[in-house]
Amino acid sequence: MANNKSSKKRIKINKRNRIQNNSYKSLIKSYEKKHLNLIKASSEQSSNLEEDKSNYQNLLRASFSSVVSQIDKAVKKKIIHKNTAIRKKTNLFKKTFPTVN
């Protein structure tokens, strides 16, 4: 148990920050899941129309951009480590644009 005033304050601050960090990590996970579901939907499409392909490509690019943006913001706020962010972005890029590799 904390013995002085400053250590009691640090405990309260750490608890507050842990809650905020966990909620932000959860937000990143939900963005990733939405993006992966979009990838799955685009790969399972049955029609081969060029309009549908370009539409899915635009949606994938926008979704990928938003996920990367959220990950970068988390790194900036020191919620996740930069190497973790790089790993997450690389894996998402490989899944999103498999023909580039």
C-alpha positions, 0 to 999 in steps of 0.5 A: 500500500502507498505510504505517502501522498505522491505515491497515492496520486501516482496510483490514481493516475496510472489507473486512469491512464490504463483505462484510457489506453485499454479503450484506445487499444480496443478501438484499434482492434475494432478498426482492424477487424472492420478492415479484415472483414472488408478484405474478406468481403472483397475477395468473396465477391462473385461479380467480376465487374470493373466498377465493383473491383475499383469500388472495393479497391477505393474502400480498402485504401480508405479503410487501410488509411484509417487503420494506419492513422489510428495506429500511428496516433497510438504510437505518438501517444505512447500507447503501443510500442513503435515496433508493434505498430510497424508489425501491425501495419506490415501485416495489414498491408500484406493482407490488403495488397497481396500482389504488391509483394 
